[in-house]
Every structure is written in C-alpha cells, then in structure tokens.
Amino acid sequence: MLPIVIASDHAGYSLKEQVKKYLEGKNIEYVDLGTNSGESVDYPEFAHKLCVEIQEGRAEKGILVCGTGIGMSMVANKHSGIRAACVSDTFSARATRMHNDANVLCFGERVVGAGLASELVEAFLTTEYEGGRHQRRVDLVNSFDK
Ligand code: RB5
C-alpha cells in the first residue's frame, strides 16, 4: 500500500503534527510534505505539492490541514484527478469516501481539535468507496477536469 501524504501551512502545522502521531500509533505509513514549523507560509504551495504526489502515483490519499481547511480544499480541487473534501464531522468524512470517492481530506486547526481530527482521519482512511450508482456521478465530477 502506498503511503499517505500529509501537508499543512503554518496555521495547520500543530494539528498536522498531532495527526502524524495518530498515524504512527496505527502503523500507517505517511510522507510529510511540510510545512515544518509555525512560520508563515502560503497554503497553495503545500496543497499543490501534495496533489502532485497523488497525480504522479506516489500516493493514493492525502491529508491537508490549514486554518480552516477551506483554502487547501479550493487549491486541491483545481488539480485533475483530485477530489478533496473539507470536513469537520465524521458523518461527512465517511460519506465523502462512500459517495464521492474523495482522495484528499482537508480540515482546519482553527475548526477541529486533535481528537476529532483523528476520528476524521480514521473515517476517511477506513471507509471504502461504494461505487454503483455513485460511479456515474463521480465520472461526471471527473469530466470537469478536462
Ligand atoms: C492562514 O492564516 C489561513 O488563511 C489559512 O491557513 C487557511 O485557513 C486558508 O484557507
């Protein structure tokens, strides 16, 4: 299985570090693409870096953390083949896997705490895409890549 890729900006740095501890506790392999401190950086650069890893086949799923999760998701969804979901509840984290086949999970350090973030990650990583009636819709989503 390919490693999970994870990245944040400065506003998501601390929560990214906590999510890494969760992944380590579950023996889930990950690659941290930065940022590596709370020093101010630009979230689009980190979202782009992570999406390229998925587009080029070095990862299947990614996790992006910023202040809100919103900026990261906006940037991620401009990349073809990326279906990013910004979530702050476990129902949505599960549903976006089952219905949208989301491959990038985004959330905000200013929105969710570390406990909830771990639950979002667990739901995202353990829930399978349902396919079936959703495939036509996911194909339509992907058609806008072109
Ligand atoms: C940084 O202050 C903040 O704008 C960023 O982390 C994010 O929330 C953008 O959507």
Residues whose N, C-alpha, C, O or C-beta is under 5 A from the ligand:
A	BS01	RB5	D9 A11 C66 G67 T68 G69 I70 G71 M72
